[in-house]
Amino acid sequence: MIFGITAVLLVMFVRPAEADIYKYKDKNGIVHYTNIAPRGGKQKRRWKRVGDFTPKKGKASKTRGTCKWCDKVPSRDNSKERYTRYDKFIFEAAALYKMPVPLIRAVIKAESDYDPRVVSATNARGLMQLMPEVIKDMGVRNVHDPRENILGGTRLLRVLANRYNGDLVLTIAAYHAGMGSLAKYNNNVPPYVNTRKYLRAVLRYYYEYKRKEPKRTR
């Protein structure tokens, strides 16, 4: 898949109210999800606020990046330092692509648990688990270099955020399942069990990091 980057900085990422997820079922029976609050009479009546993807307490679901039984090279770095080791690259990527630091952190946590050596069963690699086609399209040369990987993964998040008008739910779902999967289901979250588990996990991490981040960056 080829991602255009020309207008990548033109759309600012929309930051939702915490855990506000909305859904509606269309005439074909397809359920649509978003984090962007509906506006207008008919539009507002159609969407209902739900908790389907609300972050839940307790152990997060295992995802592609941290699944010990499917990764070719699983996460092995258990040091506490890993959670701050790549901060300068995360801040650089966030500033360059105008993406929230908590979202970048959440994706890294879900994908690799902050270990740049992770390789998944599908050959996704590094901190943000970049697939081979994404590595090429995002201009990443050394995928296991933390800085390059974070810049490439954040660039992809920026492209997806632009594509889905800043919708956090769809951006995260597309990062995991790909834009083609969302297009197959009318640009909605696909009904894949792993994608929905991943979405819940990333949202949970996102809101946790969002609560902590202002204290770290001031």
Buried (B, 14 or more C-beta within 10 A) or exposed (E): EEBEBEEBEEBEBBEBEEBBBBBBEEEEEEBBBBBBEBEEEEEEEBBEEBEBBBBEEEEBBBBBBBBEEEBEEBBEBEEEEBBEBBEEBBBBBBEBBBBBBBBBBBBBBBBBBBBBBBBBEEEBBBBBBBBEEBBEBBEBEEBBBBBBBBBBBBBBBBBBBBBBEBBBBBBBBBBBBBBEBBEEBEBBBBEBEBBBBBBBBBBBBBBBBBEEBEEEEE
